[in-house]
Amino acid sequence: MAKAIMVQGTMSNVGKSLVAAGLCRIFLQDGFRVCPFKSQNMALNSYITKEGLEMGRAQVMQAEAAGISPSVRMNPVLLKPNSDVGSQVIVNGEVRGNMGAAEYYQRKQELVPEIQKSYHALDTEYDIIVIEGAGSPAEINLKENDIVNMGMAKMADAPVLLVGDIDRGGVFAQLYGTIKLLDKDEQQRVKGLIINKFRGDKGILVPGLEQLETLTGVPVIATLPYMRIDLDDEDSLSERMHDMAHYRYDGEKPVKIAVVKLPRISNFTDFAVFEQFAQVSVYYTETPEGVQNADMIILPGTKSTMADMRWLRQCGLEAAIQKAAERGMPVFGICGGYQMLGQEIRDPQNVEGGGSVRGLGLLPVITEFDVEKHRTQVHGSFREIRGTLRKLTGVSFLGYEIHHGNTVCVEECAAVGTCFGAEADVTLSGIPDGAQQENIYGTYVHGIFDECAAAVIVEALLEKKGLVMEQEAAYDRAAYRQRQYDMLADMLRSNTDMDRLYRILNRQV
C-alpha cells in the first residue's frame, strides 16, 4: 500500500504542479516507485495516452518526472472549459458530456467511485503517491462535495503541504487565512507550509516565518526561490501567457515567431520547444500589429474553433494574417488553427453550438465537426514540403491527435505529413495528415515540432535572412526535459527541510 502526500495551494498558479513534479523526481532519485495523482483537473492542455485516452498534461509532466508512462488513472476527471459557464467533462479518458457549472457541482459526487477506483489501482503499484489539489481548499462556497482538495486528502488519508506564492504579495495572509477557513480536522491535516517564488534575502523573512508558525501551529518546511523551470504548464494561467517580461517580442533576436493568443487557446505547449533557440523570439499576440513583423505565424489549437474564428475576424487579426500570407510569410496551423486556415467550418451535430463559419481561406479545405472525438498517438514524417519550410521534407515527428473535426480538401492540395498509429503495424501505408499550399501549412498533430522539426524550421527562417544557426549540436528535447526535472529536484531539495518532509510522509509528525 502506497504512502500518500498531498500538495495544495492558497490559490491557482502558486506552483502546486511544479512542487508535485519536484517531489516525484526527488522520490524517484531516492529509490522509490512514485506516481502523481490529481482527481479533477480543469485545463485545456490535454494529452492522449497510448490507449487513446485523454488526460491533463500536468500529470503527464509529473509522470515523466517520476520516470513512468502516463496513465489516465493519474487524472480520472478532466474538465475542459468550452464556455464561461460550462465544460466538457472527461472521465477516465472518455467524454462524458458537456455540463454547466451548476449541473457539474450537483453531480460531481457521482464521480467519487471512479476517483477511488483509479486511486486504489495506483495504490497497489507504487510506494508513494504525490497528490495535487486544485485552486484552494478554502473556497468555502465549494467545500461541500469537494473531491479534489481536502475531500481527496480524506479519501487518501494524506498529510497536506500548503503552498503560497510570495511573488503575488500577501503570502502570510494567504497561508494563515487558508488554514483558518478550514474545518478543525482539515487544519490538522496541514503538516507543512511552503513559500514559493521568493526573491531576495531569506533572512528578512525569518521574523514573519516565526510568527506564521506561532499563529498556525504549522512549520514552514520550504522557502523556494523564484526559478525558471521550462516544463509543461497546466493551463492558460501560465506565466507564458501573463508574464510579458518572459514571453514577449524581442527585437534583438533575428527570428520572430508570433503565436496568436486565441481566447480559448489549448495545448499551447506545442510550440514551447522554440524557446530553446537563442536566435528565436517566441511571443503571443492578440493584435494585428503583433503579426506584422513576425517571420512565422502559428495558429494554435482551441477548444472552440468557431467562436475563436469569429474573434479573429472581429479583432482584425484575420485580415492581418491574410496580408502576411500574401507577402509570403509562413503560417502554420495546428488542430483548431488548421481548421481555421480552411474555407469553412461546419457544425451539423451541434458540437460547438451548430451552424457554420467562414475560415481564413488560406487552404482549400473544409472541416465538419462530428460528435465522436478522434484521439490517438501518432508518429510519422513530413511529406515533400513546399515554400520556405521545404527543409522539413522527410523529417520525422511524434505526437498525438485530439479533435472533433473531419477535414477534407475541396481542391487539389498536398498533405503535410504521413501518420502511423501508436503501434508500428497499425497502418502499413500510413495516413495523410494536414494540407499545405505555398507557405501555408496545417496539421492535426500536437507535438509535431518537438522531435526535430523546430530546429529545421529555425534553420530555414534564418537562411531566408542570410543567417546561419548558432547551435551546432543536435537539439535533444527529451534530454533537455530530464535536465529540467533534475534542476527542479535540486532546487526543491536544497531549499526544503528534507528530514521534516520524510517525517510528514511517514506519519511521524
N, C-alpha and C positions, 0 to 999 in steps of 0.2 A: 504494500500500500504506500502510495507516494506521500511525501510531506508537501504541504502547500504553503505558499506565501503570497500575499496579495499586495499590489501596488494601486493605491487610489490617489486622487488628486483633489486639490481645492477648487479646481475649475478645469475646463477644457484647455488643452495645449500647454499644460505646465511641464510636460516631459514624461508622462507616465509610460508611453510606448518605448521611449529610449531607455528609461531606467529599467523597465522589464526586460528589454533586449540585453542590456548590460548584465543584469543578474543571470539571464540564461547563459551568457558567454562565460561568466565567472564560474558558475556551477559546472559547466562543461569542462572548463580548464581544470577544475578541482576534481574531476573524475566521476561526476555524477551523470546519470541519464536524466536529462531535463527537457521539459517541453513547455510552451506557452499556452495560455487559455484566456479567452475573453468570451463570456457567454453571449453578449449582444454588442455588436459593432454597428455604428452608424457612419457610413463612409461611401464615397463614390469611387474610391480607389480599391478595386477588387482584383481578384486573381482567379485563374481556373486551374484546378488541380489536374493531375494526370488522369483522374477518373471522370473529368469533365464537370466537376462541381465547383461552385463559386464561394469564395470566402474573402474576408478583408485582408488587404496587403500588410497591415501592421503585424498580424500574426504570422504571415508568410516571412516577413523580415525577422521576426523573433525566432521562428523555427530555424531559419538559416543561421542565426546567431547561436542556436543550440546544437547546430550540426546535424539536423534531421530534416526529412522531407515534410513539407506542409501537408496537413490533413484537415479536412473540413470539420473534424471533431474539435479542433482548436478554436473554432469560431462558429458554433452551431446556429446562431441567429445573426443575420446581416440585414440592416436596414439601408436601402439606397434611396435617399430623398428624390422624389420626382416632382415635387411642388413645395410651396412654402408650408403646407399643412398636411402632407402625406408622403408615404414612402412605399417602394416595392419591398415586400417582406420576403426574405430568403431564409429557409430553414433547412439545415443540413445540406446546403449547397443547391437546393432546388427552389424555384419561385413558388411561394405560397399564394401570392396575390398582392394587389395594391390596397393599402389601408390608410385612412385618415388617422391623424394623431390620436383623436379621442377613441376611435374604434380599437386601435392597437393597444392603447392604455388599458382598455377594458378587457382585452383578450390575451394580454401577454402572459398571464398566469397559466394559460393553456400550454405554454411553451416550456414550463418548468420540467416536465418529464423528459422532453427532448434534451434540454440542457444537462440534466442529471445523467442521462444515458451517455452522452458524449464525455462528460467529465469522468464518470466511473470507468469508461473504457480506457481513457488515458491513465487513470489511477492505477491500473493493473500493469501498465507497461513501463512506467517511469519512476525514478527515485524522487524527483522534485517537480512540482507543477508551479510555474510562475503565473499568477492570475492578474490580469489587468482590469481595472474598473473603467467607468466612463463618466465624463463630466465630473460631478461632485456628489459624494454621498449625502451632503447637506442640502440637497434640493428637496426641501421638505414637502413641496407640493407633489413630488413624485415618489416619496418614500414608501407609500402603500403599494404593495405588489412589486416592490423592487426586485429585479432579477440580475442586476449587473454590478451593484456596489455592495452594500452591507448584506443585502439579500443573498448574493452569491458567496460572500465571506462566510455566512452562516451555513449555507449548503455544504461548503467545503471545509468548514471549521478551520478557517485560515486566519492567522495573525495578519495585521494590516500595517503597511508602511504608507504614510500620508505625505504626498509631495506638494510643495508650494513653490511658486515662481516669484523670486525676489526681483526679477527684471521688470515685472509689471508694477512693482511697488506694493506696499501694504502686506508683506508676506507674513508678518506676525499676526495681523488681523485675519488673514486668510486661514492660517493654521489654527489659531485659537478659536475663531468663530465657527469653523467647520466642526471641530471637536465638540464644542459646547451645544451645537444644534443636533448632535447625535443622541440617541437614547443611551441610558447608562450602560447597558450591556454592549452596545456598539462602541462606546468610548473605551471600554475595557479591551476591545479587540485591537485598538490602535497601539502598537508596540514601539513604533519609531517614527520620527519626523525627518523629512529630507527637504533641505532648502536648495533649490535648483537655480542655475543661471546667475551665480554670484560673480560680480566683477569687483576687484579691489582687495583691500587688506582684510583678511578674515578676523584679525584681532579687533577690528572695530565692531564686529558682530557679537563678540563674546557677552557683553552685558545683556543684550537683547535675548540671546540664546538661553542664558541662565534664567532670566525672568520668565521666558516662554516655558521652559521645563518646569519651573515652580508653579506656574499658573495651570498648566495642563497635566502635570504629572507624567509626561511622556518625554523621553530623551530625544535630542536631535542627534541622529546617528550619522548624518552626512551633510556636508555643505559642498555642493558640486559647482565647479567653475563654469562660466559661460564658455561653451566649446562648440565649434563647428564639427559635427559628425555627419558625413554625407551618406545617409541611409534613407530608405523609402519613408515618405511621410504618409500619415494616416489619411488626411483629407485636406480640404481647401483652407483650413485654419493654419496650414503650414506657413513657416517663415518664408518659404519660397514665394508665397503669394503676397505676404504682407510686409516683410522686411525689405524695403526697397533699397537699403544700403547694400544688401547682399545680392539681390536679384534685379539688376537694373541694366539699362542701356549703358554700355561702357564704350565711349567714343575712341578710347586708346587702343582697343583691340580691332584687328583688321577684319575679322569675320563676325557678323552680327546676325543672330537667329532670333526672329520675333515669333513668340508663341501667343496666339490670340487667346486672351483670357475670357473664355465663354462663361456666361453666368452659371451654367450647370456643368462646368468642366469636370471630367472624370479621367482617371488613370494618367494624371499629369507626370507620373514617374517615367512615362515613355521617352521623354527627351532629357531627363536629368543627366544622362551619360555625356551630353555635350559640354556640361560644366567642367569636365576634367581636362579640357584642352585649353592651354594657356592663351592661345590666339583667338579664342571664341568668347563672345559676349552673348549669353542667353538671357532674354528678358521677356516678361509678359507685357501685353499691351491691350488696352480697351478702346483705343482711339485710332482714327485713320492716320494721324500723324505718326503713330508708333510703328507702322509698317513701311513708311516711305523710304527710310534709309537702311532697311534690312538687306541682307544678302540672301536670305531664305525665310519664308513664312511657313509656320506649322499651324495647321488647324487640328486641334486635339480632339479626343473623344468627349462625349457629352451624354448625360442621362436623358436629355430632352432635345433631340436633334431639331425638331420642327420649331420649337419655341426659340432655340438659340439661333436658328437660321433667320427667323423674323427679327431677332435682336441685331444680328449683323446688318440687316437691311436698314433698320431704324437708326442705328448709331453711325452709319456712313462707312462702316468697315467693308461692307460688300463691294461698294464702288472702288474703295481704295485697293482691295485685294485684286479686283479685276484689272485695274490700271497697272498694278505692279506686274501682273501676269502678262499683260500686253507688252511691257518693257522687257520681258524675258526673265523675270525673277522666278526662281524655283518656288513652287508652292506644294507642300506635302501635307495631305490629309490622312488622319488615322481614324478608323472606325466612323464615328459620327461626323468627323471632319471630312472623311472620304465621301460620305453620303451628301454632305453639303456642296461638295465640288461638282456634283452632277446637275442634271437638268431639272429634276423634280423628285420630291419625296412624298410618297403616298401612304396613307394610314387607313385602309379599308376596315381593319379589325379593331379600330379604336384603341390601339396600344398607347398612343400619345395624345388622345383626345379626338382622333378622327380627322377627316379632310385631307388636304394636300397643301404643299408649299413649294414654290419655285426655288430651285437651287441657284448656285453661283453660275452655272452654265459653262464651267471650265472643262468638264469631262462629259463625253456623250453617254452618260449612264442615267438610269432611273432606279430609285430604291423604293421598294414596297415592304412595309412592316408586316411581320407575322407574329401571332401570339406566342408561338414557341421560340424560346431564346436559344440561339446557337452558341454552344460552349465547348471548346476543345483546345487542347495544346497542339501546337504545330511546330514543324521545322521545315526548312526549305532553302531556296536560293532565289536571288533576283534573276529574272529573265534578261533579255537584251534591253538595256535601259538607254533611252534617248536623252538628248539635251545635255544640260550642264552636269547632271549626275550620272553620266554614262559609265563612269568608272565603277559604279555599283554592279555592273553586269557580272553575273556568276558568283557574287558574294553571298555567303550563307547567312542564315538567320535562324533564330529560335524564339518562339513566343507563344501567344495564345489568342484565341478569338472569343469575343463575347458580344453578341449583338442580336437584335430582333430583325434587322433589315436583310432583305434579299436584293442584291444589286445586279442589274443586267445592262449590258451595252446595247444601245439602240442604233448605233452606227459602228463601223469598224474601228476598233481600238485595241491596242496591245495590253496584255496583263503586265502587272509589275513583277510578280513572282510566281513560283510554283511551290505549293504547300503539300506536305505529307502529314499524316496524323501523328499522334504521340508515339505510337509503335511504328517501327520502320516498315513493316509489311502491310500496314492498313490499306494503303493505296499505292500500288506499284508504279502507276503512271503519274501520280501527282495531280493536284487540282490547281487550276489557275487562280491567282488572287489579285484583286485590285485592278486598276486601269491607269494608263498613262497617255498623255498627249503633249508633245513638245516638252515644256518644263513643268508640267502639272502631273502630280503623282498621287495616287490614292491607294490605301491598303486597309484590310481589316485586322492586320496582325499587330497586337500590342507587344511591345518589346522588340520590334523589328530592328531598332538601331543598336541594341545592347551588345551584340556579339562583335561584329567587325564594321558594320555599316556606318556608324558615326564617324570613325576615323577616315573612312573613304570619302564621305560627304565633306568633311572639313578640308581634306586634301584637295578635292575638286573645287570647292569655293575659293580656296587660297590660290590655286592655279589660275582660276578665272581672273584674279587680280595680279597675276605675275609673281606670286609669292610661293614659298615652299613651307612645309610643316617643320616646326622646330622639334617636335617629339619624334625621335628616330626609332626608339624601341617600340615594339608592338604593344598595344594597349590591352591589358588583360583585366577585363571588368570583374571577373569572379575573384581574382587575386586581390584586386583593389578593395572589393567589398569585405573580404576576410580581414584585411588590414584595418578597415574601419571598425569592425567588431572588436578586434583586439585593442585598438586605441580606446574605444568606449569602455571596455572592461578595465583597462589600465587606469583610466581616469576615475571610474567608479570605485575601484579597489583602493586607490591611493587617497581618496577623499572620504572614505567610509570607515566607520568602526566595524571592521570585519568580524571581530570576536563577538560583538553585540549582535550583528546580523545573524551569525550562525546560532547564537543562543536563542534569538527570536524564532528562527527556523525550527530549531529542535525543542521548542516549547519550554525553554529553561528560564524564561522571564515572563 
